[in-house]
Amino acid sequence: MTMTLRQQLFRVKPVPKAGGEGKSELKRSIGLFQLTMIGVGGTIGTGIFFILSEAVPIAGPAVIWSFIIAGTVAGLSVLCYAELASAVPVSGSSYSYAYSTLGELPAMGVAACLLLEYGVSTAAVAVGWSQYVNQLINNLFGFQLPDQLLYAPEEGGIINLPAVILIGLCMFLLIRGTSESIVANTIMVLIKIAVLLFFVAVGITGWNVDHFADFAPFGFAGVMTGAGLIFFSFVGLDAVATAGDEAKNPRRNLPIALISALVIVTTVYVLVAVVGLGAQASEDFAGQSAGLSAILENIVGATWPGTVVAAGAVISIFSVTLVVLYGQTRILFAMSRDGMAPKIFQKVNPRTQTPVANTIIVSIIVAILAGVLPINFLAEMTSIGTLAAFLVVSIAVMVLRKREPDLERKFRVPLYPVVPILSIIGCLWIIKDLRPITIIVFAIWTALVLTWYWFTGRKNSVLGQQIETGKIVLVGPGRYELTEPADLAVDAADVDPDHGQATSARDGEQS
């Protein structure tokens, strides 16, 4: 059958119906607690260990409200993710959600956002890890690595060796199997939460209520600016949604894990902020490096608390790198399965049931970025990809509600449509404050991905191939159903968009 260009660009995958998550080539081995730890592990990282030094000088003690506001904006998006995860429980996160609601072209635009968010942030986090490793080595053994092995060429070094080593370690964990990787992540998450609670327990002994006297010296504007800065400490919660094909009972567990991770992360962040401000005057935060360590050292009068916090940071960043690298490989896996990326990214090792070649290729590229590029360049490109993905998910919730009103949803966004609308407004509010160069580079990157789609993905689309064989029935405006049981991950929507007539799979094959 012949499709117009518009019909090609906006063809939509069918949504899995009640009682089926679709067959998965990956092993469903991740339970609710482990899913929650993926969200926490992908979020609590370098941010909380240095963000107070950047945000307190902007907002003063009212930075506590900045944390709450940033958590609320992130929470609005998480609620939207939770509904879509309960309705479209497959790998690929917001890429898959966009494909099932907005169409193929918008899905590729979201894929560009996610590849940027996950790939670049993995490299940036790995670069930050090397600095904490060096600090920990110095505290424990009294020596440091040479600058040539710590910095990118632009910063006067040769290669950031610890960053490359970290990527390699994460790669081997992921290749061994998802279960092993998730167990390692869970252990690291519990350790870093314990370290942050250790900071709270020791830091509260230095409490001074006078530190809150001038609570909001820079007014509401300072609070909101601080919230925009702090928001990026919440990036990573959406990693839960990349595990749709490996989660047990995904319709139920994905939404619960997303919301649970948000509550844990926000609670820990606010506790650390309140105790930090109670222990140290707000004017002392400006320009302070290793802020949490310094606060404890000033209270105790010894260096050992700083060593504990440095160790916690090393473990914390390792966990973030592992989760984000995992998310990147699963997004490419979903894209490859749809024909939007080369087939090598969907090949699964029969023994480990993991996409080994996919993991190796992604790890090599990320290791190169981490080894030779400075962290400031890498970090600048992370935020806009995340915000754009959050934005699309919030729109997709409303589109799917209209298109599939009777679709089973284990979780529904409360106060609909207020929550998704507020989520959209919040994302746009933060995007407007990004630097123009960041937006320009993001636009160029997105154009490159869409160019790939135009010349390659559009022609190789599994969805397009299934349309030609007639394995879907059009049951209403924009609503499709497969004419025979099929693996949603492989068999996509087939429909005659011009006539709205279903053709049996057998007839399609004979034609």
PEQUI-V621407 format. One record per residue. N is the residue number from 1. BURIAL is + if it has 16 or more other ideal C-beta (glycine too) atoms within 10 Angstrom, else -. Layout:
n=[N N]
burial=[BURIAL BURIAL]
//
This chain:
n=[1 2 3 4 5 6 7 8 9 10 11 12 13 14 15 16 17 18 19 20 21 22 23 24 25 26 27 28 29 30 31 32 33 34 35 36 37 38 39 40 41 42 43 44 45 46 47 48 49 50 51 52 53 54 55 56 57 58 59 60 61 62 63 64 65 66 67 68 69 70 71 72 73 74 75 76 77 78 79 80 81 82 83 84 85 86 87 88 89 90 91 92 93 94 95 96 97 98 99 100 101 102 103 104 105 106 107 108 109 110 111 112 113 114 115 116 117 118 119 120 121 122 123 124 125 126 127 128 129 130 131 132 133 134 135 136 137 138 139 140 141 142 143 144 145 146 147 148 149 150 151 152 153 154 155 156 157 158 159 160 161 162 163 164 165 166 167 168 169 170 171 172 173 174 175 176 177 178 179 180 181 182 183 184 185 186 187 188 189 190 191 192 193 194 195 196 197 198 199 200 201 202 203 204 205 206 207 208 209 210 211 212 213 214 215 216 217 218 219 220 221 222 223 224 225 226 227 228 229 230 231 232 233 234 235 236 237 238 239 240 241 242 243 244 245 246 247 248 249 250 251 252 253 254 255 256 257 258 259 260 261 262 263 264 265 266 267 268 269 270 271 272 273 274 275 276 277 278 279 280 281 282 283 284 285 286 287 288 289 290 291 292 293 294 295 296 297 298 299 300 301 302 303 304 305 306 307 308 309 310 311 312 313 314 315 316 317 318 319 320 321 322 323 324 325 326 327 328 329 330 331 332 333 334 335 336 337 338 339 340 341 342 343 344 345 346 347 348 349 350 351 352 353 354 355 356 357 358 359 360 361 362 363 364 365 366 367 368 369 370 371 372 373 374 375 376 377 378 379 380 381 382 383 384 385 386 387 388 389 390 391 392 393 394 395 396 397 398 399 400 401 402 403 404 405 406 407 408 409 410 411 412 413 414 415 416 417 418 419 420 421 422 423 424 425 426 427 428 429 430 431 432 433 434 435 436 437 438 439 440 441 442 443 444 445 446 447 448 449 450 451 452 453 454 455 456 457 458 459 460 461 462 463 464 465 466 467 468 469 470 471 472 473 474 475 476 477 478 479 480 481 482 483 484 485 486 487 488 489 490 491 492 493 494 495 496 497 498 499 500 501 502 503 504 505 506 507 508 509 510 511]
burial=[+ - + - - - + + + - + + + + + + - - - - + + - + + + - + + + - + - + + + + + + + + + + + + + + + + + + + + + + + + + + + + + + + + + + + + + + - + + + + + + + + + + + + + + + + + + + + + + + + + + + + + + + + + + + + + + + + + + + + + + + + + + + + + + + + + + + + + + + + + - + - - - - - - - - - - + + + - - - - + - + + + + + + + + + - - + + - + + + - + + + + + + - + + + - + + - + + + - + + - - + - - + + - - + - - - - + - - - + + - + - - - + + + + + + + + + + + + + + + + + + + + + + + + + + - - + + + + + + + + + + + + + - + + + - + + - + + + + + + + + + + - + - + + - - + - + + + + + + + + - + - - - - - + + + + + + + + + + + + + + + + + + + + + + + + + + + + + + + + + + + + + + - - + + - + - - - + + + + + + + + + + + + - - + + - + + + + + + + - + + + + + + + + + + + + + + + + + + + + + + + + + - + + - - + - + + + - + - - - - - + + - + + + - + + - - + + - - - - - - - - - + + - - + + - - + + - + + - - - + + - + + + + + - + + - + + + + + + - - - - + + - + + - - + - + + - + + + + + + + - - - - + + - + - - + - - -]
//
